[in-house]
């Protein structure tokens, strides 16, 4: 059984090492963060400081969008959008990586401290009872201050997170 983590879709595109874990992983991604990929793809604002990294990340974003738009994958995603908090069937990326889309709903419970996508990430982790991965140190700090009952790992600690989590 793969280990599960809640994560934003853009993180999968930015951090290529997430697609090559040592153990099987299931990334649970809120649907709104998938929609955000289209915004990143169309945006003229730089995503990375280095121009080579910028080009590579934009190529990975486009490849991720294209893969998710393949008919079978698109059908899996569309099915989960029929009901709040539904989880799509697994979308396979590699032998060790699969992705599930959750139709998360921002209920504004954490709205004062977190933006809507952050709230959906937190609520998804709570509902699915799995840890969260992020590269946003400020968000981790705000989660600790707000005493959010979610285990959260910095992406730089991904290998450690794989060792320390249970399967879901």
DSSP file (Angstrom, degrees, kcal/mol; ACC not computed):
  #  RESIDUE AA STRUCTURE BP1 BP2  ACC     N-H-->O    O-->H-N    N-H-->O    O-->H-N    TCO  KAPPA ALPHA  PHI   PSI    X-CA   Y-CA   Z-CA
    1    1 A X              0   0    0      0, 0.0    23,-0.1     0, 0.0     2,-0.0   0.000 360.0 360.0 360.0 128.9    0.0    0.0    0.0
    2    2 A X        -     0   0    0    165,-0.1   166,-1.6   166,-0.1     2,-0.3  -0.324 360.0-111.8 -70.5 152.0    1.5    3.4   -1.0
    3    3 A X  E     -aB  25 167A   0     21,-2.6    23,-3.2   164,-0.2     2,-0.4  -0.639  36.5-139.1 -78.3 140.7    2.2    6.1    1.6
    4    4 A X  E     +a   26   0A   0    162,-0.5   127,-0.6    -2,-0.3     2,-0.3  -0.811  23.9 174.4-109.8 144.9   -0.1    9.1    1.1
    5    5 A X  E     -ac  27 131A   0     21,-2.0    23,-3.4    -2,-0.4     2,-0.4  -0.993  28.6-129.3-142.0 141.2    0.6   12.8    1.3
    6    6 A X  E     +ac  28 132A   0    125,-2.5   127,-2.6    -2,-0.3     2,-0.3  -0.789  44.1 157.1 -87.4 135.5   -1.6   15.8    0.6
    7    7 A X        -     0   0    0     21,-2.2    23,-0.4    -2,-0.4     2,-0.2  -0.988  44.4-102.1-156.0 156.0    0.2   18.2   -1.8
    8    8 A X    >>  -     0   0    0    125,-0.4     4,-0.9    -2,-0.3     3,-0.8  -0.604  32.1-125.3 -79.2 145.4   -0.3   21.0   -4.3
    9    9 A X  H >> S+     0   0    0     21,-0.3     4,-1.3    -2,-0.2     3,-0.7   0.866 108.5  61.1 -59.1 -38.1   -0.1   20.0   -7.9
   10   10 A X  H 3> S+     0   0    0      1,-0.2     4,-2.5     2,-0.2    -1,-0.2   0.828  96.5  60.3 -61.6 -31.1    2.5   22.7   -8.6
   11   11 A X  H <> S+     0   0    0     -3,-0.8     4,-2.7     1,-0.2    -1,-0.2   0.870 101.0  54.0 -64.5 -35.6    4.9   21.1   -6.1
   12   12 A X  H << S+     0   0    0     -4,-0.9    -1,-0.2    -3,-0.7    -2,-0.2   0.874 112.1  44.9 -65.6 -36.2    4.9   17.9   -8.2
   13   13 A X  H  < S+     0   0    0     -4,-1.3    -2,-0.2     1,-0.1    -1,-0.2   0.876 117.4  43.3 -74.0 -38.3    5.9   19.9  -11.2
   14   14 A X  H  < S+     0   0    0     -4,-2.5     2,-1.0     1,-0.2    -2,-0.2   0.913 112.1  52.1 -75.1 -43.2    8.6   22.0   -9.4
   15   15 A X    ><  -     0   0    0     -4,-2.7     3,-2.0    -5,-0.2     4,-0.3  -0.749  62.2-178.0-103.5  90.5   10.2   19.2   -7.4
   16   16 A X  G >  S+     0   0    0     -2,-1.0     3,-1.9     1,-0.3    -1,-0.2   0.755  76.2  71.3 -58.1 -27.6   11.1   16.4   -9.8
   17   17 A X  G >  S+     0   0    0      1,-0.3     3,-1.5     2,-0.2    -1,-0.3   0.726  83.5  71.5 -64.5 -19.4   12.4   14.2   -7.0
   18   18 A X  G <  S+     0   0    0     -3,-2.0     3,-0.4     1,-0.3    -1,-0.3   0.722  93.2  56.0 -68.1 -19.4    8.8   13.7   -5.9
   19   19 A X  G <  S+     0   0    0     -3,-1.9    -1,-0.3    -4,-0.3    77,-0.2   0.407 106.7  51.6 -90.9   2.8    8.3   11.5   -8.9
   20   20 A X  S <  S+     0   0    0     -3,-1.5    -1,-0.2    -4,-0.1    -2,-0.1  -0.356  73.5 159.4-134.6  55.3   11.2    9.2   -8.0
   21   21 A X        -     0   0    0     -3,-0.4     4,-0.1     2,-0.1    75,-0.1  -0.335  47.3-125.9 -76.9 162.4   10.6    8.1   -4.4
   22   22 A X  S    S+     0   0    0      2,-0.1     2,-0.3    -2,-0.0    -1,-0.1   0.709  95.2  38.0 -76.6 -21.3   12.2    5.0   -2.9
   23   23 A X  S    S-     0   0    0     73,-0.1    -2,-0.1   -20,-0.0     2,-0.1  -0.857 103.5 -80.6-126.8 160.3    8.8    3.7   -1.8
   24   24 A X        -     0   0    0     -2,-0.3   -21,-2.6   -23,-0.1     2,-0.4  -0.398  51.8-171.5 -62.5 136.0    5.3    3.7   -3.4
   25   25 A X  E     -ad   3  97A   0     71,-3.2    73,-2.2   -23,-0.3     2,-0.5  -0.976  20.7-158.4-133.2 142.8    3.5    7.1   -2.8
   26   26 A X  E     -ad   4  98A   0    -23,-3.2   -21,-2.0    -2,-0.4     2,-0.6  -0.978  14.5-155.0-118.7 115.8    0.0    8.4   -3.4
   27   27 A X  E     -ad   5  99A   0     71,-2.7    73,-3.0    -2,-0.5     2,-0.6  -0.804   4.5-152.6 -90.5 125.2   -0.2   12.1   -3.7
   28   28 A X  E     -ad   6 100A   0    -23,-3.4   -21,-2.2    -2,-0.6     2,-0.5  -0.888  18.3-172.9 -99.1 118.5   -3.6   13.5   -2.8
   29   29 A X  E     - d   0 101A   0     71,-2.9    73,-2.1    -2,-0.6   -21,-0.1  -0.947  23.6-125.6-120.7 122.0   -4.1   16.7   -4.7
   30   30 A X  E >>  - d   0 102A   0     -2,-0.5     3,-1.2   -23,-0.4     4,-0.9  -0.412  24.8-125.0 -61.9 140.0   -7.1   19.1   -4.2
   31   31 A X  H >> S+     0   0    0     71,-2.4     4,-2.1     1,-0.3     3,-0.8   0.859 107.7  61.4 -56.3 -39.3   -8.8   19.8   -7.5
   32   32 A X  H 3> S+     0   0    0      1,-0.3     4,-1.5     2,-0.2    -1,-0.3   0.823  99.8  55.4 -61.6 -29.1   -8.4   23.6   -7.2
   33   33 A X  H <> S+     0   0    0     -3,-1.2     4,-0.6     2,-0.2    -1,-0.3   0.792 105.3  52.7 -74.8 -24.5   -4.6   23.2   -7.1
   34   34 A X  H XX S+     0   0    0     -4,-0.9     3,-1.0    -3,-0.8     4,-0.7   0.910 108.0  50.5 -70.0 -42.7   -4.8   21.3  -10.4
   35   35 A X  H >X S+     0   0    0     -4,-2.1     4,-0.9     1,-0.3     3,-0.8   0.839 102.4  62.2 -62.0 -31.7   -6.8   24.3  -11.8
   36   36 A X  H 3X S+     0   0    0     -4,-1.5     4,-2.3     1,-0.2    -1,-0.3   0.779  89.3  69.9 -64.9 -26.5   -4.0   26.5  -10.5
   37   37 A X  H <X S+     0   0    0     -3,-1.0     4,-2.5    -4,-0.6    -1,-0.2   0.886  95.4  53.6 -57.7 -38.5   -1.6   24.7  -12.9
   38   38 A X  H <X S+     0   0    0     -3,-0.8     4,-1.8    -4,-0.7    -1,-0.2   0.889 107.5  50.5 -64.4 -38.9   -3.3   26.4  -15.8
   39   39 A X  H  X S+     0   0    0     -4,-0.9     4,-1.6     2,-0.2    -2,-0.2   0.919 111.5  47.6 -64.0 -43.5   -2.8   29.8  -14.2
   40   40 A X  H  < S+     0   0    0     -4,-2.3    -2,-0.2     1,-0.2    -1,-0.2   0.901 110.3  52.9 -63.6 -40.1    0.9   29.1  -13.7
   41   41 A X  H  < S+     0   0    0     -4,-2.5    -1,-0.2     1,-0.2    -2,-0.2   0.861 116.0  39.1 -63.9 -36.1    1.2   27.9  -17.3
   42   42 A X  H  < S+     0   0    0     -4,-1.8    -1,-0.2    -5,-0.2    -2,-0.2   0.672  94.1 105.0 -88.4 -18.5   -0.3   31.1  -18.6
   43   43 A X     <  -     0   0    0     -4,-1.6    -3,-0.0    -5,-0.2    -4,-0.0  -0.322  56.6-156.1 -67.9 143.0    1.4   33.5  -16.2
   44   44 A X        +     0   0    0      2,-0.1     2,-0.2    -2,-0.0    -1,-0.1   0.537  64.5 106.7 -92.2  -9.7    4.2   35.6  -17.4
   45   45 A X  S    S-     0   0    0      1,-0.1     2,-0.1     2,-0.0    -2,-0.1  -0.495  81.8-106.6 -70.2 136.6    5.5   36.0  -13.8
   46   46 A X        -     0   0    0     -2,-0.2    -1,-0.1     1,-0.1     3,-0.1  -0.372  26.2-167.8 -66.1 140.6    8.7   33.9  -13.2
   47   47 A X  S    S+     0   0    0      1,-0.1     2,-0.3    -2,-0.1    -1,-0.1   0.705  74.5  33.9 -95.2 -27.3    8.3   30.8  -11.1
   48   48 A X  S    S-     0   0    0      2,-0.1    -1,-0.1     1,-0.1     6,-0.1  -0.878  72.0-131.7-128.7 158.4   12.0   30.2  -10.6
   49   49 A X  S    S+     0   0    0     -2,-0.3     2,-0.4    -3,-0.1    -1,-0.1   0.842  90.9  67.7 -77.8 -34.6   15.0   32.5  -10.2
   50   50 A X  S  > S-     0   0    0      1,-0.1     4,-2.6     2,-0.0     5,-0.1  -0.721  76.6-140.8 -91.9 134.8   17.2   30.7  -12.8
   51   51 A X  H  > S+     0   0    0     -2,-0.4     4,-2.1     2,-0.2     5,-0.1   0.841 102.8  51.1 -66.0 -33.7   16.1   30.8  -16.5
   52   52 A X  H  > S+     0   0    0      2,-0.2     4,-2.3     1,-0.2    -1,-0.2   0.933 113.2  45.1 -67.6 -45.7   17.1   27.2  -17.1
   53   53 A X  H  > S+     0   0    0      1,-0.2     4,-2.9     2,-0.2     5,-0.3   0.892 110.5  55.9 -63.0 -39.0   15.0   26.0  -14.1
   54   54 A X  H  X S+     0   0    0     -4,-2.6     4,-2.3     1,-0.2    -2,-0.2   0.934 109.2  45.4 -57.9 -48.3   12.2   28.3  -15.2
   55   55 A X  H  X S+     0   0    0     -4,-2.1     4,-2.1     1,-0.2    -1,-0.2   0.913 113.8  49.5 -63.4 -43.7   12.1   26.6  -18.6
   56   56 A X  H  X S+     0   0    0     -4,-2.3     4,-2.3     2,-0.2    -2,-0.2   0.914 111.7  47.9 -63.2 -43.5   12.2   23.1  -17.1
   57   57 A X  H  X S+     0   0    0     -4,-2.9     4,-2.6     2,-0.2    -1,-0.2   0.915 111.1  50.5 -65.2 -42.6    9.5   23.8  -14.6
   58   58 A X  H  X S+     0   0    0     -4,-2.3     4,-2.3    -5,-0.3    -1,-0.2   0.887 110.4  50.4 -63.2 -37.4    7.2   25.3  -17.2
   59   59 A X  H  X S+     0   0    0     -4,-2.1     4,-2.4     2,-0.2    -1,-0.2   0.904 111.2  48.5 -65.0 -40.8    7.8   22.2  -19.4
   60   60 A X  H  X S+     0   0    0     -4,-2.3     4,-2.5     2,-0.2    -2,-0.2   0.873 109.7  52.4 -67.7 -36.5    6.9   19.9  -16.4
   61   61 A X  H  X S+     0   0    0     -4,-2.6     4,-2.6     2,-0.2    -2,-0.2   0.945 111.8  46.1 -61.9 -47.2    3.8   22.0  -15.7
   62   62 A X  H  X S+     0   0    0     -4,-2.3     4,-2.8     1,-0.2    -2,-0.2   0.910 113.0  49.7 -62.2 -42.1    2.7   21.6  -19.4
   63   63 A X  H  X S+     0   0    0     -4,-2.4     4,-2.4     2,-0.2    -1,-0.2   0.892 111.4  49.1 -64.5 -39.3    3.5   17.9  -19.3
   64   64 A X  H  X S+     0   0    0     -4,-2.5     4,-2.5     2,-0.2    -2,-0.2   0.924 112.3  47.7 -65.9 -44.6    1.5   17.4  -16.1
   65   65 A X  H  X S+     0   0    0     -4,-2.6     4,-1.5     2,-0.2    -2,-0.2   0.944 112.7  49.2 -59.6 -48.6   -1.5   19.3  -17.5
   66   66 A X  H  < S+     0   0    0     -4,-2.8     4,-0.4     1,-0.2    -2,-0.2   0.902 111.8  48.9 -58.9 -42.2   -1.3   17.2  -20.7
   67   67 A X  H >< S+     0   0    0     -4,-2.4     3,-1.1     1,-0.2     6,-0.2   0.912 111.0  49.0 -65.5 -42.5   -1.1   14.0  -18.7
   68   68 A X  H 3< S+     0   0    0     -4,-2.5    -1,-0.2     1,-0.2    -2,-0.2   0.732 108.0  56.4 -70.3 -21.0   -4.1   14.9  -16.6
   69   69 A X  T 3< S+     0   0    0     -4,-1.5    -1,-0.2    -5,-0.2    -2,-0.2   0.504  76.4 117.7 -88.5  -5.1   -6.1   15.8  -19.7
   70   70 A X  S <> S-     0   0    0     -3,-1.1     4,-3.2    -4,-0.4     5,-0.3  -0.388  81.9-109.2 -59.3 142.9   -5.6   12.4  -21.3
   71   71 A X  H  > S+     0   0    0      1,-0.2     4,-2.3     2,-0.2     5,-0.2   0.829 114.3  44.6 -49.1 -47.6   -9.1   10.9  -21.6
   72   72 A X  H  > S+     0   0    0      2,-0.2     4,-2.0     1,-0.2    -1,-0.2   0.926 117.8  44.4 -65.4 -43.6   -8.8    8.2  -18.9
   73   73 A X  H  > S+     0   0    0     -3,-0.3     4,-2.2    -6,-0.2    -2,-0.2   0.914 113.2  50.8 -66.6 -42.3   -7.2   10.5  -16.4
   74   74 A X  H  X S+     0   0    0     -4,-3.2     4,-2.9     1,-0.2    -1,-0.2   0.895 109.1  52.1 -61.6 -40.1   -9.7   13.3  -17.2
   75   75 A X  H  X S+     0   0    0     -4,-2.3     4,-2.1    -5,-0.3    -1,-0.2   0.906 108.0  51.1 -63.2 -42.3  -12.6   10.9  -16.7
   76   76 A X  H  X S+     0   0    0     -4,-2.0     4,-1.3     1,-0.2    13,-0.2   0.906 113.2  45.7 -60.7 -42.0  -11.2    9.8  -13.3
   77   77 A X  H  X S+     0   0    0     -4,-2.2     4,-0.9     1,-0.2     3,-0.2   0.928 110.4  52.6 -68.0 -45.3  -11.0   13.5  -12.3
   78   78 A X  H >< S+     0   0    0     -4,-2.9     3,-0.6     1,-0.2    -1,-0.2   0.866 104.8  57.1 -60.7 -36.6  -14.4   14.4  -13.6
   79   79 A X  H >< S+     0   0    0     -4,-2.1     3,-1.4     1,-0.2    -1,-0.2   0.904 103.9  51.5 -61.0 -42.0  -16.0   11.6  -11.6
   80   80 A X  H >< S+     0   0    0     -4,-1.3     3,-1.0     1,-0.3     6,-0.4   0.704  97.8  68.6 -71.3 -16.7  -14.7   12.8   -8.3
   81   81 A X  T << S+     0   0    0     -4,-0.9    -1,-0.3    -3,-0.6    -2,-0.2   0.488  80.4  79.0 -80.2  -1.2  -16.1   16.3   -9.0
   82   82 A X  T <  S+     0   0    0     -3,-1.4     2,-0.3    -4,-0.2    -1,-0.2   0.710 100.9  30.0 -77.3 -20.3  -19.7   15.0   -8.7
   83   83 A X  S X  S-     0   0    0     -3,-1.0     3,-1.8    -4,-0.2    20,-0.2  -1.000  90.1-101.5-144.3 137.6  -19.6   15.0   -4.9
   84   84 A X  T 3  S+     0   0    0     -2,-0.3    20,-0.2     1,-0.3     3,-0.1  -0.316 105.9   9.0 -57.5 137.5  -17.8   17.1   -2.2
   85   85 A X  T 3  S+     0   0    0     18,-3.0    -1,-0.3     1,-0.2    19,-0.1   0.521  89.6 148.8  69.7  10.3  -14.8   15.4   -0.7
   86   86 A X    <   -     0   0    0     -3,-1.8    17,-2.4    -6,-0.4     2,-0.5  -0.462  39.5-140.1 -70.8 147.7  -14.9   12.5   -3.3
   87   87 A X  B     -E  102   0A   0     15,-0.2    15,-0.2    -2,-0.1     3,-0.1  -0.928  14.7-127.0-112.2 131.6  -11.5   11.0   -4.1
   88   88 A X        -     0   0    0     13,-3.1   -11,-0.1    -2,-0.5     3,-0.1  -0.216  32.9 -92.4 -68.8 163.1  -10.7   10.1   -7.7
   89   89 A X        -     0   0    0    -13,-0.2    12,-0.3     1,-0.1    -1,-0.1  -0.388  63.9 -77.4 -64.5 157.1   -9.4    6.7   -8.7
   90   90 A X        -     0   0    0     10,-0.1     2,-0.6    -3,-0.1    10,-0.2  -0.331  38.2-151.0 -65.0 138.3   -5.6    6.5   -8.7
   91   91 A X  E     -F   99   0A   0      8,-2.8     8,-2.5    -3,-0.1     2,-0.3  -0.959  20.1-136.8-108.5 115.6   -3.8    8.1  -11.7
   92   92 A X  E     +F   98   0A   0     -2,-0.6     6,-0.2     6,-0.2     3,-0.1  -0.567  32.7 165.1 -81.3 133.0   -0.5    6.3  -12.2
   93   93 A X        -     0   0    0      4,-3.0     2,-0.2     1,-0.5     5,-0.2   0.768  68.7 -14.9-106.3 -52.5    2.6    8.3  -13.0
   94   94 A X  S    S-     0   0    0      3,-1.6     3,-0.5     1,-0.0    -1,-0.5  -0.768  83.2 -80.9-139.2-177.4    5.4    5.8  -12.4
   95   95 A X  S    S+     0   0    0     -2,-0.2   -71,-0.0     1,-0.2     3,-0.0   0.840 132.1  30.6 -58.6 -32.6    5.8    2.4  -10.8
   96   96 A X  S    S+     0   0    0    -77,-0.2   -71,-3.2   -72,-0.1     2,-0.5   0.408 111.9  71.4-108.4   0.7    6.1    4.1   -7.4
   97   97 A X  E     +d   25   0A   0     -3,-0.5    -4,-3.0   -73,-0.2    -3,-1.6  -0.968  45.9 162.5-129.6 128.3    3.9    7.2   -7.9
   98   98 A X  E     -dF  26  92A   0    -73,-2.2   -71,-2.7    -2,-0.5     2,-0.4  -0.951  21.0-147.0-133.0 158.7    0.2    7.6   -8.2
   99   99 A X  E     -dF  27  91A   0     -8,-2.5    -8,-2.8    -2,-0.3     2,-0.4  -0.973   7.1-167.5-127.6 138.8   -2.0   10.7   -7.8
  100  100 A X  E     -d   28   0A   0    -73,-3.0   -71,-2.9    -2,-0.4     2,-0.4  -0.991  15.5-141.9-124.1 136.1   -5.6   11.0   -6.5
  101  101 A X  E     -d   29   0A   0     -2,-0.4   -13,-3.1   -12,-0.3     2,-0.4  -0.817  12.3-157.5 -98.5 134.3   -7.6   14.1   -6.9
  102  102 A X  E     -dE  30  87A   0    -73,-2.1   -71,-2.4    -2,-0.4     2,-1.9  -0.928  18.7-136.1-112.3 136.0   -9.9   15.2   -4.0
  103  103 A X        -     0   0    0    -17,-2.4   -18,-3.0    -2,-0.4   -17,-0.3  -0.540  40.8-173.5 -85.4  71.1  -12.9   17.5   -4.6
  104  104 A X        -     0   0    0     -2,-1.9     2,-0.5   -20,-0.2   -72,-0.1  -0.288  14.4-149.8 -70.8 150.8  -12.0   19.5   -1.5
  105  105 A X        -     0   0    0     15,-0.1     2,-0.7    14,-0.1    -1,-0.0  -0.984  10.8-136.3-126.4 122.3  -14.2   22.3   -0.2
  106  106 A X        +     0   0    0     -2,-0.5    14,-0.1     1,-0.1    10,-0.1  -0.666  22.1 179.0 -75.7 114.8  -13.0   25.4    1.6
  107  107 A X        -     0   0    0     -2,-0.7    -1,-0.1    12,-0.1     9,-0.0   0.277  44.0-119.5-101.8  11.5  -15.3   25.8    4.5
  108  108 A X  S >  S+     0   0    0      1,-0.1     3,-1.1     8,-0.1     4,-0.3   0.563  74.2 131.9  64.7  11.1  -13.4   28.9    5.8
  109  109 A X  T 3  S+     0   0    0      1,-0.3     3,-0.2     2,-0.1    -1,-0.1   0.898  87.6  24.5 -58.7 -40.1  -12.7   27.1    9.1
  110  110 A X  T >> S+     0   0    0      1,-0.1     4,-1.9     2,-0.1     3,-1.0   0.130  92.1 121.0-106.2  18.5   -9.0   28.2    8.8
  111  111 A X  T <4  +     0   0    0     -3,-1.1    -1,-0.1     1,-0.3    -2,-0.1   0.707  64.1  59.6 -60.0 -26.7   -9.9   31.2    6.6
  112  112 A X  T 34 S+     0   0    0     -4,-0.3    -1,-0.3    -3,-0.2    -2,-0.1   0.857 119.4  26.3 -72.0 -32.9   -8.4   33.8    8.9
  113  113 A X  T <4 S+     0   0    0     -3,-1.0     2,-0.3     1,-0.1    -2,-0.2   0.622 122.5  46.3-103.8 -16.7   -4.9   32.4    8.8
  114  114 A X  S  < S-     0   0    0     -4,-1.9    -1,-0.1    -6,-0.1    -4,-0.0  -0.956  75.2-119.6-134.9 146.4   -4.8   30.5    5.5
  115  115 A X     >  -     0   0    0     -2,-0.3     4,-2.7     1,-0.1     5,-0.2  -0.258  46.5 -92.7 -73.9 171.1   -5.8   31.2    1.9
  116  116 A X  H  > S+     0   0    0      1,-0.2     4,-2.3     2,-0.2     5,-0.1   0.869 125.2  46.0 -57.7 -41.3   -8.4   29.0    0.2
  117  117 A X  H  > S+     0   0    0      2,-0.2     4,-2.4     1,-0.2    -1,-0.2   0.920 112.9  50.1 -69.7 -40.9   -6.0   26.5   -1.3
  118  118 A X  H  > S+     0   0    0      1,-0.2     4,-2.5     2,-0.2    -2,-0.2   0.915 111.0  50.4 -59.7 -41.6   -4.0   26.2    1.9
  119  119 A X  H  X S+     0   0    0     -4,-2.7     4,-3.0     1,-0.2     5,-0.2   0.912 109.5  50.3 -62.8 -42.4   -7.3   25.6    3.7
  120  120 A X  H  X S+     0   0    0     -4,-2.3     4,-2.3    -5,-0.2    -1,-0.2   0.880 109.9  50.9 -64.2 -36.9   -8.2   22.9    1.2
  121  121 A X  H  X S+     0   0    0     -4,-2.4     4,-2.4     2,-0.2    -2,-0.2   0.943 113.2  45.1 -62.6 -47.5   -4.8   21.2    1.8
  122  122 A X  H  X S+     0   0    0     -4,-2.5     4,-2.4     1,-0.2    -2,-0.2   0.940 114.9  46.7 -62.1 -48.9   -5.2   21.3    5.5
  123  123 A X  H  X S+     0   0    0     -4,-3.0     4,-2.9     1,-0.2     5,-0.2   0.863 111.4  52.4 -64.9 -35.3   -8.8   20.0    5.4
  124  124 A X  H  X S+     0   0    0     -4,-2.3     4,-2.7    -5,-0.2     5,-0.2   0.924 110.0  48.4 -65.0 -43.8   -7.8   17.3    2.9
  125  125 A X  H  X>S+     0   0    0     -4,-2.4     5,-1.5     2,-0.2     4,-0.9   0.901 114.1  47.3 -62.7 -40.3   -5.1   16.1    5.2
  126  126 A X  H  <5S+     0   0    0     -4,-2.4     3,-0.3     3,-0.2    -2,-0.2   0.948 115.3  44.0 -64.5 -49.2   -7.5   16.1    8.2
  127  127 A X  H  <5S+     0   0    0     -4,-2.9    -2,-0.2     1,-0.2    -1,-0.2   0.873 121.2  38.7 -66.4 -38.7  -10.2   14.2    6.3
  128  128 A X  H  <5S-     0   0    0     -4,-2.7    -1,-0.2    -5,-0.2    -2,-0.2   0.536 103.4-132.3 -90.4  -6.7   -7.9   11.7    4.7
  129  129 A X  T  <5 +     0   0    0     -4,-0.9     2,-0.3    -3,-0.3    -3,-0.2   0.919  62.7 124.2  55.2  50.2   -5.8   11.4    7.9
  130  130 A X      < -     0   0    0     -5,-1.5    -1,-0.2    -6,-0.2  -125,-0.1  -0.929  63.3 -98.8-133.0 157.8   -2.5   11.8    6.0
  131  131 A X  E     -c    5   0A   0   -127,-0.6  -125,-2.5    -2,-0.3     2,-0.3  -0.230  33.7-126.6 -72.1 167.4    0.5   14.2    6.3
  132  132 A X  E     -cg   6 152A   0     19,-2.4    21,-3.0  -127,-0.2     2,-0.4  -0.885  10.9-150.9-116.3 145.6    1.0   17.1    4.1
  133  133 A X  E     + g   0 153A   0   -127,-2.6  -125,-0.4    -2,-0.3     2,-0.3  -0.955  27.9 152.3-114.1 136.1    4.0   18.1    2.0
  134  134 A X  E     - g   0 154A   0     19,-2.0    21,-2.0    -2,-0.4    22,-0.2  -0.984  43.8-147.6-154.2 161.3    4.9   21.8    1.3
  135  135 A X  S    S+     0   0    0     -2,-0.3     2,-1.1    19,-0.2     3,-0.1   0.263  72.1 106.0-108.8   7.7    7.8   24.0    0.5
  136  136 A X     >  -     0   0    0      1,-0.2     4,-2.0     2,-0.1     3,-0.4  -0.729  44.6-178.4 -96.1  93.7    6.2   27.0    2.2
  137  137 A X  H  > S+     0   0    0     -2,-1.1     4,-2.5     1,-0.2    -1,-0.2   0.867  82.6  57.0 -58.8 -38.0    8.0   27.5    5.5
  138  138 A X  H  > S+     0   0    0      1,-0.2     4,-2.5     2,-0.2    -1,-0.2   0.889 106.2  49.9 -62.4 -38.5    5.7   30.4    6.4
  139  139 A X  H  > S+     0   0    0     -3,-0.4     4,-2.5     2,-0.2    -1,-0.2   0.910 109.0  51.4 -66.9 -41.8    2.6   28.1    6.1
  140  140 A X  H  X S+     0   0    0     -4,-2.0     4,-2.1     2,-0.2    -2,-0.2   0.929 111.1  49.1 -58.7 -44.8    4.2   25.4    8.3
  141  141 A X  H  X S+     0   0    0     -4,-2.5     4,-2.6     1,-0.2    -2,-0.2   0.919 111.1  48.8 -61.7 -44.9    4.9   28.1   10.9
  142  142 A X  H  X S+     0   0    0     -4,-2.5     4,-2.4     1,-0.2    -1,-0.2   0.870 109.4  53.6 -63.8 -35.9    1.3   29.4   10.7
  143  143 A X  H  <>S+     0   0    0     -4,-2.5     5,-2.5     2,-0.2     4,-0.4   0.903 110.1  47.0 -64.2 -41.1    0.0   25.8   11.1
  144  144 A X  H ><5S+     0   0    0     -4,-2.1     3,-1.1     3,-0.2    -2,-0.2   0.937 113.1  48.5 -65.5 -45.9    2.1   25.3   14.2
  145  145 A X  H 3<5S+     0   0    0     -4,-2.6    -2,-0.2     1,-0.3    -1,-0.2   0.883 113.6  46.6 -60.8 -39.2    0.9   28.7   15.6
  146  146 A X  T 3<5S-     0   0    0     -4,-2.4    -1,-0.3    -5,-0.2    -2,-0.2   0.469 108.9-126.8 -82.9  -1.4   -2.7   27.8   14.9
  147  147 A X  T < 5 -     0   0    0     -3,-1.1     2,-0.4    -4,-0.4    -3,-0.2   0.890  37.2-175.5  55.9  42.6   -2.2   24.3   16.4
  148  148 A X      < -     0   0    0     -5,-2.5     2,-2.1    -6,-0.1    -1,-0.2  -0.568  27.1-131.6 -69.4 125.4   -3.6   22.7   13.2
  149  149 A X        +     0   0    0     -2,-0.4     2,-0.4    -3,-0.1    -1,-0.1  -0.247  69.1 110.9 -80.8  54.4   -3.7   19.0   13.9
  150  150 A X        -     0   0    0     -2,-2.1     2,-0.5    -7,-0.1   -19,-0.1  -0.988  68.5-126.8-128.1 134.6   -2.0   17.9   10.7
  151  151 A X        -     0   0    0     -2,-0.4   -19,-2.4   -21,-0.1     2,-0.4  -0.693  35.9-172.5 -76.9 127.6    1.4   16.4   10.4
  152  152 A X  E     -g  132   0A   0     -2,-0.5     2,-0.4   -21,-0.2   -19,-0.2  -0.976  10.3-165.4-129.8 139.0    3.3   18.5    7.8
  153  153 A X  E     -g  133   0A   0    -21,-3.0   -19,-2.0    -2,-0.4     2,-0.2  -0.948  23.7-122.2-122.3 141.8    6.7   18.0    6.2
  154  154 A X  E >   -g  134   0A   0     -2,-0.4     3,-2.2   -21,-0.2   -19,-0.2  -0.592  30.4-121.1 -71.5 142.8    8.9   20.4    4.3
  155  155 A X  G >  S+     0   0    0    -21,-2.0     3,-1.8     1,-0.3     4,-0.2   0.819 113.0  65.5 -58.7 -30.6    9.6   19.0    0.8
  156  156 A X  G 3  S+     0   0    0      1,-0.3    -1,-0.3   -22,-0.2     3,-0.3   0.736 101.1  51.4 -63.0 -20.2   13.3   19.0    1.6
  157  157 A X  G <> S+     0   0    0     -3,-2.2     4,-2.6     1,-0.2    -1,-0.3   0.055  73.7 120.1-101.3  23.1   12.5   16.4    4.3
  158  158 A X  H <> S+     0   0    0     -3,-1.8     4,-2.3     1,-0.2     5,-0.2   0.891  72.2  51.7 -57.7 -44.5   10.6   14.1    1.9
  159  159 A X  H  > S+     0   0    0     -3,-0.3     4,-1.5     1,-0.2    -1,-0.2   0.917 112.2  47.1 -60.0 -42.8   12.9   11.2    2.4
  160  160 A X  H  > S+     0   0    0      1,-0.2     4,-2.0     2,-0.2    -1,-0.2   0.902 109.2  54.3 -63.5 -41.3   12.5   11.5    6.1
  161  161 A X  H  X S+     0   0    0     -4,-2.6     4,-0.8     1,-0.2    -2,-0.2   0.878 105.3  53.9 -61.2 -38.2    8.7   11.8    5.7
  162  162 A X  H  < S+     0   0    0     -4,-2.3     3,-0.3     1,-0.2    -1,-0.2   0.871 110.9  46.1 -64.2 -36.3    8.7    8.5    3.7
  163  163 A X  H  < S+     0   0    0     -4,-1.5    -1,-0.2     1,-0.2    -2,-0.2   0.842 116.3  45.0 -71.9 -33.1   10.5    6.8    6.5
  164  164 A X  H  < S+     0   0    0     -4,-2.0     2,-0.3    -5,-0.1    -1,-0.2   0.393  96.1  83.0 -99.0   3.2    8.2    8.2    9.2
  165  165 A X     <  -     0   0    0     -4,-0.8     2,-0.2    -3,-0.3   -35,-0.0  -0.746  67.1-128.5-110.5 156.9    4.7    7.8    7.8
  166  166 A X        -     0   0    0     -2,-0.3  -162,-0.5     1,-0.1     2,-0.2  -0.504  35.0 -96.6 -91.6 167.4    2.3    4.9    7.8
  167  167 A X  B      B    3   0A   0   -164,-0.2  -164,-0.2    -2,-0.2  -165,-0.1  -0.546 360.0 360.0 -85.2 150.9    0.5    3.7    4.7
  168  168 A X              0   0    0   -166,-1.6  -165,-0.2    -2,-0.2    -1,-0.1   0.279 360.0 360.0-134.5 360.0   -3.0    4.7    3.7
